[in-house]
Every structure is written in structure tokens, then in C-alpha cells.
């Protein structure tokens, strides 16, 4: 399993943003990442200053959301949707998006469930509970 470090994940976003700014060709995953970045202009300043944000700690106590975690979760959801895993997520997502009339808002609804699912798995030292994840998504819509 691929387990990039925090720095590698951040560098991936810096690279995609930099290539976009220089009008260079992007890889398939970078194209998806750029789409996420463009949805979040509030993170552009962070991406413009890698020397200040590569090692920055974003803690809940500081009241600062971690833009790299947020964008990574967007990417995870896009991957889940592309392969419909866990099975049924794509249909639930499409239902929420239709109800909300906004794909980005639907992604954020799913993102809250993903965050909760990952937090519980880490807390319990267990694998993520996909059934609970899907049930959370169903309730969001």
C-alpha cells in the first residue's frame, strides 16, 4: 500500500499548483488535484508559499484547518466515486448532489462522513467501517 509522508502529500499539491501556474502539462491525478485546489481559493496562499507551509502544523487547538488534509480527503472521495467503492457511494453521492444542487456541497457532506469514519478507525485501532460510512452518507442526504 502506498503511504506517502506528510511532506510528500504537500509536495504533490505544491507541484500541481506550480505546474498549473507555469502552464505545464499535469498528470491525471494532478488534474483532479487542480480541480480541488481551484474549488478552494482560500488555500491558494498556502500553496504559493511552500517554504512556509511544507512543515507547518495545523492543529485543532490553533483553530486552523489543515488545507492539505482537506484537499487529500477531496481526492480520496473522487477516487471512491470513480470506482464506486465502497459499493453504492456513487449513487448516494449523486442523490445528495441532486438534492443540494451543488457537487462541491455534496462532496463536503461526504467528507464529513469520511473524516468521522477515519477518526473512529484510528481511535479504535481498526479498519474503517464501510457500512457505517455509507450509512452516515445516506443520513446526510
C-alpha angles and dihedrals in degrees: 000000000000111000110176120196122246089257093051092051091049092046089053090058092043090051094048091048092046094048089050091052091049090045092238125153115274128213119241094263091044089055089055091045091051090053089055092046092051090053088058111052088163087073098050093091090054091051092047091060108049091158088063100038107035092086099023118130116224107198130177088232090062090053092232120128116227104244093194093053090047094050091044090054089051088054092048091053092048089053092048091050093048092057098027092237123181084041110256098023093111093056093046091048093050090050092052092045091052092048093048095037089222128091093200092053089049090051090053091051090054091042091060090054092047091051092050092047094050092045092053092047091051092045092050096038089235141118116276112274103237093186091056090045092055091044090053089051091049090053092049092062 
